[in-house]
């Protein structure tokens, strides 16, 4: 019992020290101020202003995630120690191993060395969804520009007017367009289109950004022709990609059908041969 008390005390001190070290690491980059309420306020502000974990349109401050994560695992660890001390839990080792594994797996990083963590796959999943949504808006933007140039004819609209009209119709990419327009109005057009291309991060965004640079230098009719050509290229690429997916799915279905037919044939042969051998007393059961 005496060793259990010592063990529990050391584990408790370790847990308290880990929590204290975490809180101190959060606050050490802020100016030193007096008062417990000021410290709590600083801690809250630090959480709000910290980097975020993005899951689609949901953004979670990484420090808030870490606080919740360490609180949950700290509570779990204390409960394990208490149950081991009071009731002598037989699966103590397995509980500790499970705690350490889940603690490592839930680390808010995509990789540890070369090991890919769940956040890598989760992040890629939401990035893919966001990229597809952004591309759909880019396709609609191209159609909007073609219709706009068709309606206005040879009237020179100006890049600011065109970008403002685009912003009225977009949702997913609206923050990117607003930031781009801000840079554009500061006469930082190269930086604006570079930001647009990198923020969305798709081939379609890169191609569209190159068209934005031409808004003030090419007449509307030529811009319209370029947009129509670009739109046709996108349709061809999408059709080709869809055909490749259909071909891949068809090949998978074909392979599954062949495997199923072979399995049925082998099963039939086994049944027939077993029956034949049994009738001729060639097998003994």
N, C-alpha and C positions, 0 to 999 in steps of 0.2 A: 504493500500500500504506500509505503514511504517513497519508493521509486516512482510509483505512478503519480504522486503529487509533484515530485520534482520534474517529471517528464511533462506533466500538464502545465506547470508554471513556466518552463522553458518554451513550450509551444506557444503559450499565451503571450509571453514577452516577444517572441519572434513575430507573431501576428501583429501586435501593437507597433513594433518597430517598423514592419513593412508598410503599415498604413501611414505612420508618421513620416517615413521617408517619401512616400508617394505624395502626401499633402505638401511637404516641404519642397519637393521638386516642382510642384505646380506653382508655388508662391515665390520661389527664389528669384524669378526674373522680373518681379514687380517691385516698385519703390517701397521702401520700408515705411510703414505707418503704424501708429499706436491705436490700440483699442480692438477688442474682440469683434465688435460689430463691423468695424472697418475691414478686418481680416476676412470675415465672412463675405462682405460685399466684394472685396478683391477676388476672392475665390470664385464667387458667382460670375463676376465679369470675365475672369479668365476662362471659365467654362464656355461662356457665350461666344467669346472672341476666338476660341481655339479652332483648329482645323476640324473639318467635318468628315464623317463617313457618309457617302452618298449611295442611296439605294433608290435608283430611279429619281423620283421627284422628292423623296424624303431625305433630309439632311440631318444627321445626328452629330452634335459636337463630340469630338473624340474623347475629350476629358470627361464629359458626362458619361459616355460609354464605359470609360475606364473606372470611374467611381462606382458605377453600378456593378461592373464586372468584379472588381476587387471586393466589394461589399458582399456580393453573393458567395464568392469562393471563400472569403474569410469566415463568413457565417457557417458555411458547409464544413470548413476545416475545424472550427471550434466545436461544432456538433459531433464530428467524428472523434475528436479527442475526449469529449465529455462521455460519449457512449462507450468508448474504449476504457475509460477510467472507472466509470460507474458500473457498467454491465459487462465489461469484457467482451466487446464485439468481436466475433470470430473472423469476420471479413475485413479487418482493419487494413491489412496490406493492400487488398484489392481496392478499397475505398480511396486510399492515398494515391495509388497508381492512376485510378480513374480521375481523381481531382487534378493531378498534374497533367495528364493527357488532355483533358478538356480545357484546362487553363492555357496550355500551349496552343491548342487548336483555335481557341477564341481570340488569340492575339490579333489586334487590328493591323495586320500586315499581310501582304499578298504572298510573301515568301520568307522562309527562314533558311538562309544559305540557298540550296537548290531545291528545297522541299516546298511544294506549293501548298498553301493553307486554304481552308474553305473560303476565306475572303477573296482569294484570287478568282475562284470560279464564280462566286456571287458578284464580284465587281465586273467580270467579263460579261456575265449574263445581263446585268442592268445596262452596261455600256452598249451591248448589242441592241437592246430594246430602244435605248435612247438614240442610237445612231439611225436605226430604222425609222423612228418617228421624225428625226431631223431631216432625213432624206425625203420622206413623204412631203414635208413642208417645203423642201427645196423644189420638188417636182411641181407643187402647186404654185410656188413663186414664179417659176419659169412660165407656166400657163398664164399667170396674172400679168407678167411683163409683156407677153405676146399680145394679150387682149388689150393691155393699156396702150401699146404702140399702135395697135390696129385702130383703136377708137380715136386717139389723138392725131394720127396721121404723121405729117412732117413737122408737127410742133415740137420744139426742143423743150423737154420737161425739166431737165436738171437733175443731178444725182440726189440732192437732198429731198426733193419732192418724191422721187421714185422710192428711195429708202423709207421715207415716212409712210408711203402707201403700202409697202411690204410689211412694215411693223404692225399696221392695223389688222393684218390678216393672219399673223403667226401667233403661236402660243408657246410651243416647246422651245423654239429658238429665239423667242422675243428678247430675253436678257442679253443674248449674244449680239443681236441686231442693235440694241440700245447702246451697248458698249462700243460697238463698231461705229455707230452714228456719232457718238461723242468724240471719238478719235478723228472721224471724218471731218467734223465741224472745226476741229483744231488744225485742219490742213495736214493731218498725218495719214494720208490715204494709203500709203504702202503699209504702214503699221496697222491700219484698220483692217485691210483685207487679209493681212498675215494673221491677225488675231482671229478673224472670222474663220479662216481655214483651219487653224490649229485648235480653236475652241470646239468646233464641231468634229473635226478630225476624220472626215470622209473624203473620198475622191470627188464626189459630187459638190461638196462645199468648196474644195480647192478650185474646181473648174468654174463654179459660179463666181467666186471671188475675183477671178481674172476678168470676168465680164463686167463686174462692178467698176473696175479701173477704167473701162472704156466708155462709161456712161456720159462723161462730159466731152468726149473727144470724137465720137462717131455719130453720124446722123441716125435718127430713129429707124429708118428703113433698113439700114445695114445691120443695126443691132437686132432688129426683129428677125432678119434672115439668119443671123448667127444663133439666136435663141431657138429658132425652129430647127436648125441643123443639130444643135446640141440636144434638143428634146427628142429628135428622131434617134440620135445615138444612144440616149438613155433607154428609150423603148427597146432598141435592138439588144442592148446589153441585158436588160431585165428579161427579155424573152429568151435569150441564150442561157442566162442563169437559171430560169425556170425549167427550160428543157433539160439542162444538166441535172437538176434536182429530180425531175421526173424520170430521167434515164437511170439515175442512181437508185431511186426507189423501185423502178421496174426490175433492175438487176438483183436487188435484195429479195424481192418477191419471187423472182425466178429461182434464185438459189435456195430459198426456203422451200419452194415447191419441189425442187429436185431432191433435196435432203429428205423431205417428208416421204416422197415416192420411194426412195432408196430404203428408208427405215421400214415402210410398209412391206416392201418386197422381201427384205431380210427377215422380217417377222413371219411372213407367209412361208418362206423357205424353211425356217426353223420348225414351224408347226408341222409342215408336210413331211420333212425329213424325220422329225421325231416320231410321227405317226407311223411312217414306213418302217423305221428301225424297230419300233415297238411291236408292230405286227409280225415281223420276222424274227422276233426275240433276239435282236442284235443289241438291244439296250437293256440293262437291268436297273430297275428302280427300287 
